């Protein structure tokens, strides 16, 4: 896609959201069904994914791990954002590779050590690009990718989250 095509594609959305800021607030949703064993089936945009325990917590390795899925969502969002920003800035990318890694102390999620946090201790996002862009262009590309990547920003500045649970009968 060329920069002018991207601008043309996004122009009506930008105008609508400038004219009516409330229209820019949308609700995304995901849902799943508790499955056999210790699994949950999650409908993604393209396929049904069975998530289960990571092998480091007793899983078989046959099911997707939600921690991996979180990193995959970060890679997907960062990759799409990087591509859109490069397109808008007219920076040609011949090739690009995005990687996310995260460190987890499994003692936390298994309740083995109260001092061990539950969740990622750290996450590292890296990009390898083949491009003729200058160092300044690459620095701007990184800065704007981080700024506009929804998953990256959500992880950096966690929004309020609430949980509810109800019984639906016997």
Secondary structure, DSSP 8 states (H G I E B T S, - for coil): --HHHHHHHHHHHHHHHHH-GGGG-------EEEETTTEEEEE-SS-EEEEE--GGGT--SSSB-HHHHHHHHHHHHHHHHHHHHHHHHT--EEEEEEEEEEEE-HHHHTTS-TTS-SSEEEEEEEEEEEE---HHHHHHHHHHHHHH-HHHHHHHS-------------
